[in-house]
């Protein structure tokens, strides 16, 4: 009689370090992507845009994330995203 044989395969996966982008930052960029008025306000006056929120909801940002977005002077949404990503990458 043959004993049942169970085949188990071990897979080793190297995972890149996790990006530490908050849910709040993702929501800010999502709102800017779907609404040109919000995007324009975010680029022109980020503090007001973040205070107003989008569709009646605020953005769950840490003080550091909020300060970062407000401190950046960008000419386009992609420019803002690049600068935020660069800053977050340097901090982590």
C-alpha positions as MATLAB code, in Angstrom:
seq = 'XXXXXXXXXXXXXXXXXXXXXXXXXXXXXXXXXXXXXXXXXXXXXXXXXXXXXXXXXXXXXXXXXXXXXXXXXXXXXXXXXXXXXXXXXXXX';
ca = [
       0.000    0.000    0.000;
       1.265    3.468   -0.898;
       1.090    6.251    1.632;
      -0.614    9.452    0.447;
       1.872   12.086   -0.547;
       1.200   15.759    0.003;
       3.165   18.147   -2.142;
       3.859   21.501   -0.556;
       5.656   24.186   -2.426;
       7.401   26.979   -0.619;
       7.536   30.238   -2.487;
       9.763   33.064   -1.421;
       8.638   36.484   -2.540;
      10.648   39.605   -2.019;
       8.289   42.470   -1.311;
       9.260   46.077   -1.781;
       8.942   48.295    1.275;
       5.362   49.377    1.790;
       4.489   52.833    0.618;
       3.208   54.780    3.565;
       0.649   56.876    1.805;
      -2.266   57.573    4.062;
      -5.880   57.059    3.201;
      -6.328   60.832    3.572;
      -3.735   61.702    0.945;
      -5.291   59.178   -1.419;
      -8.680   60.804   -0.872;
      -7.280   64.281   -1.574;
      -5.870   63.130   -4.909;
      -9.007   61.171   -5.772;
     -11.143   64.254   -5.207;
      -8.786   66.351   -7.321;
      -8.922   63.813  -10.144;
     -12.699   63.724  -10.363;
     -13.452   67.395   -9.745;
     -11.671   70.156  -11.643;
     -12.902   72.881   -9.295;
     -11.474   71.083   -6.281;
      -8.241   70.417   -8.168;
      -7.888   74.078   -9.123;
      -8.541   75.162   -5.532;
      -6.065   72.589   -4.213;
      -3.357   73.992   -6.479;
      -4.261   77.649   -5.882;
      -5.120   77.576   -2.170;
      -4.430   74.150   -0.649;
      -5.313   75.226    2.894;
      -8.814   76.308    1.854;
      -9.287   73.174   -0.265;
      -8.348   70.909    2.636;
     -10.535   72.867    5.056;
     -13.553   72.687    2.732;
     -13.150   68.992    2.034;
     -15.021   67.334   -0.801;
     -18.733   66.522   -0.995;
     -19.184   67.500    2.625;
     -16.442   65.234    3.969;
     -13.048   66.215    5.288;
      -9.770   64.470    4.702;
      -8.245   62.323    7.465;
      -4.757   63.793    7.298;
      -2.110   63.922    9.974;
      -0.723   67.351   10.827;
       2.476   66.477    8.954;
       0.572   65.398    5.828;
      -1.573   68.525    5.912;
       1.478   70.757    6.405;
       3.237   69.012    3.535;
       0.378   69.521    1.076;
      -0.101   73.157    2.128;
       3.627   73.899    1.797;
       3.945   72.671   -1.781;
       3.551   75.082   -4.663;
       2.649   73.038   -7.708;
       1.462   74.030  -11.157;
      -0.417   70.798  -11.889;
      -1.875   67.826  -10.070;
       0.902   65.591  -11.386;
       3.486   68.077  -10.130;
       1.816   68.066   -6.696;
       1.755   64.256   -6.664;
       5.446   64.061   -7.591;
       6.440   66.489   -4.857;
       4.315   64.745   -2.217;
       5.701   61.347   -3.256;
       9.274   62.637   -3.215;
       8.835   64.121    0.243;
       7.175   61.013    1.654;
       9.857   58.779    0.129;
      12.579   60.881    1.754;
      10.859   60.718    5.139;
      10.404   56.939    5.148;
];
